[in-house]
Amino acid sequence: MHDYRSPTQVSHIPFLPGNTIRDASKTDFRVRHTLDYKNGYALRHVDLPADLRSPEMLLHTPGGVGADPWITYHDRNPQPTDNVGSVPFVPAHVLFDKVVLRFDAYFKQTVHESIEKYHLRRVRILYYVEDDSIAVVEPPVENSGIAQGVLIKRQRLPKNSTEYFTVRDFNLATNVTFYGKTFRVVDCDAFTKRYMHDTEHISLNAPEPMPNDPHEQHRSRPTRAYVAGAKGPDKLKRFLENDRKVLRFFCVWDDRLSMFGELREFILHYYLVDDSVEVREVQKPNNGRDPFPILLRRQQLPKAFHELSDVNDASKYTWKDFKVGGVINILGRPFLIRDCDDYTRTFYSEHLHMSPAELQPLQLRNTEQEDPNAAMIHDEVPPYNGFGSVEDSLGSVKYLVLKPPKKDFIKMLENEHKVLRFVAKMRSKHKEDIERRFVISYRLSDDMMTIYEPPQRNAGIIGGKFMERTRVLLPGSALTDPNGPQYYNAQNLFVGATVTVFAHHFVLLDADEYVFNYMEADPAQFAQSNAQVVVDKARKLVQQRGGEATKSRIENVCDKAADPLVPGICDRLKLLEAGREVWSGAMTDHEVITLARQFEETPRKVNYRALLEAL
């Protein structure tokens, strides 16, 4: 008795309790979805073999795309067979994906109450083999006056009350009727011909020529020839030749001799179709003028203007009267043409044969640079009034309608929760302040600083928060500076630096390990944390200040401070004090700590003998 049964035998067993057969070789018990959606159609999910999971592999299957049309048009539920050499089942939406047949067709649209009997409208019938859907598209024709595009969107079209159109219903020189409208199929593309012959084994009829539309033939009559005579110029011919051709000039109007006058810039448009002129003003921010877009509406421009009747009676400007460097009269205002666009420059070169030198733009002279005594106008920023932040007060100077100051959100997101902490002491003339210690915290997200004083036993000073979170000005900077105040940033903070906070001077003695790791990760921004540069600098200092004798002196001091149980290892700050006479004045404490960190086996424990050997 066999343990496994063929699919045919299992399908004949009724699904009753006790008749269920388990597959002992099954290892994956996940329940997969059975439906997919593609182009709005629900499709059954089918597990394909490994050699048919991509469109590229389908192209190399025996017979190629379309080798077995009976997948779509024969039995929808084929019975399984025992033929071992049969081709594995591939669904139609996979095998015929992106296979589209195109037929050229036309239909006649009746025109009522007109001398025209009908309009001939050309269409393309697109047949999608994967699901037997059909779309009818009309290519747009320029100036047809008819709404064109998709006439019938993609769908299955009924042939009668019980059947739908299939690919076998199409042939050349035949009629097909979709929703009561009859289309005459006249031709198809090369792919469709090859598919119908090789796959469907259908012999196509001879193609027919696409007939002409009598309405289009009437509209496309030859252009009439223009003959100069008493009737004047041919306006239609001029419209067809010069429509949408516009010359653009850049002009200036110097009105500085009048009261409150200034040098104003304009753009002049000349329309070749009717010799009309339009003048537009170039709007600049904060010019104090109402934003009127047009100085002169489109009209023909008289060459001389003394009274209102000259607009109609005087001779008008033509395109030959305009040139770069010339002056034209815009209703009594002298306009200097200083430049033109590339199209205008090409137009004058072709029609008047002007050289490029004649079309070069004019350089406007700056009277303020020529006259050294001319008054220079600067934007003066009033001093800070003490209300709100400096940015808030500056916003009331720059904007009439107040806007909140912009924040650097990228910096805030990248540096969120990143704080640099330093241990500091106060440098003061009072003896009671010498032993005080502080923790200075600097927030990288908003450049604000906080100072906290840890409580000390029997110090006589109550510890706690020494300074609230705020930005601290650099020495020499003030809130009333014209260029804005300058604040402390991360580059100004390092071990050994002096920080001035509201007339209090703090010397940074040490920092936590996060500070050193953060700065050493970005040596370009923090030069004192560049390990290679610091090692080279320390090696030169030792050679300049005693060489081996200096190394021996540093080693003796470190031996006294080292742990007897672990020889050759001392605290980082002990090494800093032992070699202070060597690098004092040439290296900062932060650079010495960067040097020591390169030879630490455990945090803050330096192998000073390995360090001295490297120097």
PyMOL commands that set and color helices and strands:
alter all, ss='L'
color gray80, all
select helices_A, chain A and resi 7-11+50-52+55-59+70-73+92-95+167-169+190-198+214-219+235-242+310-313+319-321+342-351+356-359+367-370+390-398+409-414+431-433+490-492+513-520+527-529+531-544+548-561+572-578+580-583+589-597+608-614
alter helices_A, ss='H'
color red, helices_A
select strands_A, chain A and resi 35-38+41-44+100-110+118-128+133-138+149-155+174-178+181-188+246-254+263-271+276-281+294-299+327-330+333-340+419-426+437-443+448-453+464-470+498-501+504-511+569-571+600-602+605-607
alter strands_A, ss='S'
color yellow, strands_A
deselect
rebuild
show_as cartoon
